[in-house]
Amino acid sequence: MSPRYVVEWSSGGVRVADPASNRVSTTLADLQGQEVLLVLGRRTAFTKPTFLPAAPEAELRKIVQLRSQEFFPLPNAQLAFDVWQTDHTGEGGRWSLVAGTSLEDLRAAIRQLEQAGARITAISVGPIGSVRLTEELGVTDAIVVQNAADGIAIDVVAAGRLQYSRVVNRDADIPSEIDRTKLVAGVGNVPIISAGDLDYREADRKTPRSALDAIGNGTAPELLLELPENRERREKLRNQQAGRQALLMVMAVLALATFAYYDREESFTVVAKQQRRNAQKIKQLNTAKKAVEADVLAVSDTEKALKRAFEPAQSASDVIRVVTSEVPTGVWLTGLSFERGRELQVRGTAKTSTGVSEFVRRLTAQKRFRDVKLVFANNGEIDKTRIVQFSVSAFPVGNLPLVEGSKRTGGIKK
């Protein structure tokens, strides 16, 4: 049975949806004793569609951890993440959606809902709902525009799969932001769907249902986040249950063999000898079980060591994508300089100084950057039109410098 409420959470506010009635509120007052599905907002969770090798869940998580610098701007030790791997295949493997969030934000969201008396049944991310919404509407390619907890969400669905997701301020020029989103996502003219309580008249289609309604009305989301300690507890319990089942199967086989032998043999001496053999086998099995448990502990220690070892920085493509997605109307970028371990330098031209201020404000609000500064802003003219030439600097979070290796190996020190 699905939870009654779906709560979209961000540090700037919440949206509480009741999928059964399509009603939305911005308060947690009605959640006392209620089961809820927690959905993290688009500025709280990072989502990245990509091709990954087809692999079991445990191996897939190791692959994502080793390549986490391509997906997340934070170290593995500060992340909670999951992977939704679809059946669609390509040259790079299977089409997958990687999503994650900082443990600090995840714990804050859980704490706020628990203080409101809610019982969290699962945790997912907002864009999953847009994929389900297009499935409900029988659409495979669309741009879904809707209100979200942290602004106006713009989700691109291509061939039934999430292609790109972003959120803009509520006072943004939606048509311009949609055009910019198409350019970044690499899609052409696809239907625009206005979902939920957003009144966007230029949309090709309007539906009263939102992504929150779609994700909360049905089976559990395909992508689920959880705290590391909860995941470790669940995996440990699963390993213990598997070990107990294996031991019980062995014991059952031994018992059946013993009973069959007893039926065939009437000699007490032979029965006693078989009992001693069975006891010896059970002892050997217990010894083997302890060895397997020791191997499991060793693997667990190795996984923890890998998590501590890999703390990559943001990739250049992600930095450029985030910067360009925050450019307001009336501002053009003329140059961008990004080096490992150094500040990001952005140069551009704006119609007014207000546009420059808005661009700086947006970058400052981004959790992916720190120390955002306006280096200069000079007035000028182009064809008798007044313009403002500017330069902005910022430091991408986690942009650590490469450390040169020894001359003998030519590698990187670890």
ChimeraX attribute file (.defattr): number of C-alpha atoms within 10 A of each C-alpha:
attribute: neighborCount
match mode: 1-to-1
recipient: residues
	/A:1	7
	/A:2	16
	/A:3	19
	/A:4	16
	/A:5	26
	/A:6	27
	/A:7	30
	/A:8	26
	/A:9	29
	/A:10	22
	/A:11	14
	/A:12	11
	/A:13	14
	/A:14	21
	/A:15	21
	/A:16	26
	/A:17	24
	/A:18	19
	/A:19	23
	/A:20	11
	/A:21	9
	/A:22	15
	/A:23	16
	/A:24	19
	/A:25	13
	/A:26	13
	/A:27	13
	/A:28	17
	/A:29	11
	/A:30	13
	/A:31	20
	/A:32	14
	/A:33	11
	/A:34	15
	/A:35	18
	/A:36	24
	/A:37	26
	/A:38	28
	/A:39	31
	/A:40	27
	/A:41	28
	/A:42	27
	/A:43	21
	/A:44	21
	/A:45	22
	/A:46	20
	/A:47	27
	/A:48	19
	/A:49	19
	/A:50	16
	/A:51	19
	/A:52	21
	/A:53	17
	/A:54	17
	/A:55	13
	/A:56	8
	/A:57	13
	/A:58	9
	/A:59	12
	/A:60	17
	/A:61	17
	/A:62	14
	/A:63	14
	/A:64	19
	/A:65	23
	/A:66	16
	/A:67	13
	/A:68	23
	/A:69	20
	/A:70	18
	/A:71	22
	/A:72	29
	/A:73	26
	/A:74	21
	/A:75	20
	/A:76	23
	/A:77	17
	/A:78	13
	/A:79	20
	/A:80	21
	/A:81	25
	/A:82	21
	/A:83	22
	/A:84	18
	/A:85	24
	/A:86	14
	/A:87	10
	/A:88	11
	/A:89	15
	/A:90	11
	/A:91	9
	/A:92	11
	/A:93	16
	/A:94	19
	/A:95	22
	/A:96	22
	/A:97	22
	/A:98	23
	/A:99	23
	/A:100	26
	/A:101	26
	/A:102	20
	/A:103	18
	/A:104	11
	/A:105	18
	/A:106	23
	/A:107	12
	/A:108	14
	/A:109	21
	/A:110	18
	/A:111	13
	/A:112	13
	/A:113	19
	/A:114	15
	/A:115	13
	/A:116	17
	/A:117	17
	/A:118	22
	/A:119	19
	/A:120	18
	/A:121	13
	/A:122	18
	/A:123	22
	/A:124	26
	/A:125	26
	/A:126	26
	/A:127	30
	/A:128	23
	/A:129	22
	/A:130	31
	/A:131	26
	/A:132	23
	/A:133	23
	/A:134	21
	/A:135	15
	/A:136	11
	/A:137	10
	/A:138	10
	/A:139	16
	/A:140	15
	/A:141	22
	/A:142	23
	/A:143	29
	/A:144	27
	/A:145	27
	/A:146	23
	/A:147	21
	/A:148	27
	/A:149	23
	/A:150	22
	/A:151	20
	/A:152	20
	/A:153	26
	/A:154	28
	/A:155	29
	/A:156	28
	/A:157	24
	/A:158	18
	/A:159	10
	/A:160	17
	/A:161	22
	/A:162	23
	/A:163	22
	/A:164	21
	/A:165	22
	/A:166	19
	/A:167	22
	/A:168	23
	/A:169	14
	/A:170	13
	/A:171	8
	/A:172	13
	/A:173	12
	/A:174	17
	/A:175	12
	/A:176	12
	/A:177	21
	/A:178	19
	/A:179	14
	/A:180	16
	/A:181	21
	/A:182	18
	/A:183	11
	/A:184	13
	/A:185	16
	/A:186	11
	/A:187	18
	/A:188	9
	/A:189	10
	/A:190	15
	/A:191	15
	/A:192	20
	/A:193	24
	/A:194	25
	/A:195	22
	/A:196	21
	/A:197	17
	/A:198	16
	/A:199	14
	/A:200	17
	/A:201	9
	/A:202	12
	/A:203	16
	/A:204	13
	/A:205	13
	/A:206	19
	/A:207	13
	/A:208	13
	/A:209	19
	/A:210	27
	/A:211	27
	/A:212	32
	/A:213	26
	/A:214	21
	/A:215	27
	/A:216	26
	/A:217	20
	/A:218	13
	/A:219	9
	/A:220	17
	/A:221	19
	/A:222	14
	/A:223	19
	/A:224	19
	/A:225	21
	/A:226	18
	/A:227	15
	/A:228	15
	/A:229	9
	/A:230	10
	/A:231	13
	/A:232	12
	/A:233	11
	/A:234	12
	/A:235	13
	/A:236	15
	/A:237	12
	/A:238	12
	/A:239	14
	/A:240	13
	/A:241	12
	/A:242	12
	/A:243	15
	/A:244	13
	/A:245	12
	/A:246	13
	/A:247	16
	/A:248	12
	/A:249	12
	/A:250	14
	/A:251	16
	/A:252	12
	/A:253	12
	/A:254	15
	/A:255	13
	/A:256	12
	/A:257	12
	/A:258	15
	/A:259	13
	/A:260	11
	/A:261	14
	/A:262	15
	/A:263	8
	/A:264	8
	/A:265	12
	/A:266	10
	/A:267	9
	/A:268	10
	/A:269	10
	/A:270	12
	/A:271	16
	/A:272	11
	/A:273	10
	/A:274	15
	/A:275	13
	/A:276	11
	/A:277	12
	/A:278	17
	/A:279	11
	/A:280	12
	/A:281	14
	/A:282	16
	/A:283	12
	/A:284	12
	/A:285	15
	/A:286	13
	/A:287	11
	/A:288	12
	/A:289	16
	/A:290	12
	/A:291	12
	/A:292	13
	/A:293	14
	/A:294	12
	/A:295	12
	/A:296	14
	/A:297	13
	/A:298	12
	/A:299	12
	/A:300	13
	/A:301	11
	/A:302	12
	/A:303	13
	/A:304	12
	/A:305	11
	/A:306	15
	/A:307	16
	/A:308	12
	/A:309	14
	/A:310	17
	/A:311	19
	/A:312	21
	/A:313	22
	/A:314	22
	/A:315	17
	/A:316	15
	/A:317	9
	/A:318	17
	/A:319	17
	/A:320	15
	/A:321	11
	/A:322	15
	/A:323	19
	/A:324	15
	/A:325	17
	/A:326	20
	/A:327	20
	/A:328	21
	/A:329	15
	/A:330	12
	/A:331	21
	/A:332	17
	/A:333	16
	/A:334	12
	/A:335	11
	/A:336	15
	/A:337	13
	/A:338	16
	/A:339	12
	/A:340	16
	/A:341	14
	/A:342	14
	/A:343	19
	/A:344	21
	/A:345	18
	/A:346	20
	/A:347	18
	/A:348	17
	/A:349	23
	/A:350	22
	/A:351	18
	/A:352	15
	/A:353	18
	/A:354	13
	/A:355	19
	/A:356	25
	/A:357	13
	/A:358	16
	/A:359	20
	/A:360	21
	/A:361	14
	/A:362	17
	/A:363	23
	/A:364	16
	/A:365	11
	/A:366	15
	/A:367	12
	/A:368	20
	/A:369	22
	/A:370	17
	/A:371	13
	/A:372	20
	/A:373	16
	/A:374	17
	/A:375	13
	/A:376	12
	/A:377	18
	/A:378	11
	/A:379	14
	/A:380	12
	/A:381	11
	/A:382	8
	/A:383	5
	/A:384	7
	/A:385	8
	/A:386	13
	/A:387	17
	/A:388	21
	/A:389	23
	/A:390	20
	/A:391	21
	/A:392	21
	/A:393	22
	/A:394	22
	/A:395	18
	/A:396	26
	/A:397	16
	/A:398	20
	/A:399	21
	/A:400	15
	/A:401	11
	/A:402	10
	/A:403	10
	/A:404	11
	/A:405	12
	/A:406	10
	/A:407	7
	/A:408	6
	/A:409	8
	/A:410	9
	/A:411	11
	/A:412	10
	/A:413	10
	/A:414	8
